[in-house]
Amino acid sequence: MEAVILAGGFGTRLAPLTYTRAKSLLPILNKPMILYLIESLPSEVDTVVLAVNYRKDQIERYFKENDVGKKIVVNDEPKPLGTGGAVKFAEKHLTGSFVVLNSDIISSLNLEDMMRFHRRMNAVTTISLWPVENVSEFGVVEIQGDGRITSFIEKPKPEDAPSNLINAGAYCLEPVVLDYIETG
């Protein structure tokens, strides 16, 4: 099984730290942020596809010099493609169900439980959600009673927010999803 880690962003909110280093390689307790994600992956994930663009040489070099216990594929985007574009661009490396993770998320999410839930529900897409207090700083989701997401509302006024749940940057996906994403 593969995991796609989205590591192509510029990290502008972390400047000046990211002027010289890829955001995903910024250290937390002397370890690159992205390593926490890779180490949290369930054992059935044997291949990690890194969707990269900015500072890709640094990322490539790090994983050539460090064995992280999983096969690493560096998938260099020709330009920043965003979440959907990066996943579509990684399609050639995906062989079945897969997970997608934002590289700058460190959380207590149990990805194994999320994957079990995804399978039990026979879902095509499962998105992790997280409650927040200040909804106007995030895109929040509107959900039905059965947990299906019906819409995303970007930075609503608190009184207009349909929930206090935001996309937490972890997804379980089936390959059919790729048919709905345009190339580029």
C-alpha distance (Angstrom), angle and dihedral (degrees) to the residues before:
residue distance angle dihedral
M1 . . .
E2 3.78 . .
A3 3.77 134.5 .
V4 3.79 120.8 -158.2
I5 3.79 112.3 -151.1
L6 3.80 114.3 -162.8
A7 3.80 103.7 -137.3
G8 3.79 103.4 148.2
G9 3.79 101.9 98.7
F10 3.79 126.3 114.8
G11 3.80 95.4 -128.1
T12 3.81 92.1 -136.4
R13 3.82 93.8 164.6
L14 3.80 88.6 59.2
A15 3.80 95.1 51.6
P16 2.98 132.8 162.4
L17 3.84 87.2 33.6
T18 3.80 90.5 58.9
Y19 3.80 95.6 49.5
T20 3.78 88.4 88.7
R21 3.80 104.7 18.6
A22 3.80 138.2 48.1
K23 3.79 110.8 -104.9
S24 3.80 92.3 -125.5
L25 3.82 89.9 56.9
L26 3.80 95.2 53.0
P27 3.80 107.1 122.8
I28 3.77 124.7 -114.3
L29 3.80 110.7 -174.3
N30 3.81 88.9 -12.1
K31 3.81 94.3 -54.9
P32 3.82 127.2 101.2
M33 3.79 111.5 -102.2
I34 3.82 92.1 -124.6
L35 3.79 91.4 58.1
Y36 3.80 91.0 65.6
L37 3.81 88.1 58.0
I38 3.78 94.6 47.6
E39 3.80 92.1 47.7
S40 3.82 90.4 51.4
L41 3.81 93.5 56.2
P42 3.81 116.3 111.9
S43 3.80 116.0 -108.0
E44 3.82 92.1 -108.8
V45 3.81 88.0 68.4
D46 3.78 101.0 85.1
T47 3.81 100.4 160.6
V48 3.79 128.4 51.8
V49 3.80 117.5 -162.4
L50 3.79 109.9 -159.2
A51 3.80 111.7 -153.6
V52 3.80 100.8 -151.6
N53 3.78 140.9 169.9
Y54 3.82 116.2 141.3
R55 3.83 113.0 62.6
K56 3.80 90.6 -3.9
D57 3.81 91.9 155.7
Q58 3.81 90.5 62.6
I59 3.79 92.0 49.9
E60 3.79 92.5 46.4
R61 3.80 91.7 48.8
Y62 3.81 93.0 48.6
F63 3.79 92.7 54.8
K64 3.81 93.6 43.6
E65 3.80 89.2 54.7
N66 3.83 97.8 40.9
D67 3.80 128.4 54.9
V68 3.80 108.2 -144.5
G69 3.80 97.6 179.2
K70 3.80 96.3 -105.5
K71 3.78 134.6 78.1
I72 3.80 108.5 -96.0
V73 3.81 121.3 -152.3
V74 3.81 115.7 -172.3
N75 3.80 107.2 -150.6
D76 3.81 107.2 -166.4
E77 3.81 112.8 -152.4
P78 3.82 113.8 -146.4
K79 3.82 87.7 -135.9
P80 3.82 133.7 -6.5
L81 3.81 104.2 -66.7
G82 3.80 103.4 -178.7
T83 3.79 124.2 -128.5
G84 3.80 99.6 -55.5
G85 3.78 94.6 39.1
A86 3.80 92.6 49.6
V87 3.80 91.6 50.5
K88 3.81 91.6 48.1
F89 3.81 90.4 48.2
A90 3.84 88.8 53.5
E91 3.82 91.8 52.7
K92 3.81 94.2 105.5
H93 3.82 89.0 63.5
L94 3.82 96.2 49.3
T95 3.79 120.8 94.6
G96 3.81 104.0 173.2
S97 3.79 139.7 -32.3
F98 3.80 110.2 3.6
V99 3.78 142.9 177.8
V100 3.79 128.2 -129.2
L101 3.80 123.0 -155.5
N102 3.78 133.7 -177.9
S103 3.80 106.7 -122.5
D104 3.79 94.3 -135.1
I105 3.80 97.6 57.0
I106 3.77 119.8 102.0
S107 3.77 111.1 176.8
S108 3.77 146.4 144.7
L109 3.81 91.3 -109.3
N110 3.79 111.8 140.5
L111 3.78 100.0 -138.5
E112 3.80 91.8 -171.7
D113 3.83 90.3 58.8
M114 3.79 90.2 46.7
M115 3.80 91.0 51.9
R116 3.83 91.1 49.0
F117 3.81 89.9 50.8
H118 3.82 90.3 48.5
R119 3.80 91.3 53.3
R120 3.81 94.8 42.9
M121 3.80 90.2 53.4
N122 3.83 91.9 46.0
A123 3.78 84.7 -130.7
V124 3.77 126.4 174.9
T125 3.80 92.2 -155.0
T126 3.78 130.6 16.0
I127 3.80 119.2 -174.6
S128 3.78 124.0 -167.4
L129 3.79 113.8 -127.9
W130 3.79 131.1 -160.3
P131 3.82 129.5 -163.1
V132 3.80 117.7 -123.4
E133 3.78 134.1 -176.0
N134 3.80 99.9 -142.5
V135 3.80 104.0 52.3
S136 3.81 93.3 173.8
E137 3.83 89.9 73.0
F138 3.81 94.8 58.7
G139 3.76 146.2 40.3
V140 3.80 105.4 -98.4
V141 3.77 128.8 -158.8
E142 3.75 130.7 -125.3
I143 3.78 111.4 -145.2
Q144 3.78 136.6 -171.4
G145 3.79 122.1 -128.1
D146 3.81 90.9 -95.8
G147 3.81 91.3 56.3
R148 3.79 97.7 -102.0
I149 3.79 114.1 144.0
T150 3.79 111.8 -126.3
S151 3.80 100.3 177.4
F152 3.78 148.3 -9.8
I153 3.79 117.4 -129.4
E154 3.79 114.9 -161.9
K155 3.82 115.6 -133.4
P156 3.81 98.6 -30.7
K157 3.77 124.9 -170.2
P158 3.81 107.8 -96.2
E159 3.80 91.6 -110.5
D160 3.83 91.3 52.5
A161 3.81 97.3 47.0
P162 3.81 112.8 114.3
S163 3.83 90.4 -155.0
N164 3.78 142.1 -11.8
L165 3.82 93.0 -114.6
I166 3.80 123.0 115.5
N167 3.79 134.3 -174.8
A168 3.81 105.4 -89.4
G169 3.81 95.9 -159.5
A170 3.82 101.4 -106.3
Y171 3.80 124.4 106.8
C172 3.81 138.1 176.0
L173 3.80 111.3 -153.7
E174 3.77 141.6 -178.5
P175 3.82 118.9 -138.4
V176 3.83 92.3 -112.4
V177 3.82 87.4 73.3
L178 3.79 88.5 71.0
D179 3.82 89.5 65.3
Y180 3.82 88.6 66.3
I181 3.81 96.5 52.0
E182 3.78 118.4 85.9
T183 3.79 118.0 -133.1
G184 3.81 113.9 -106.2
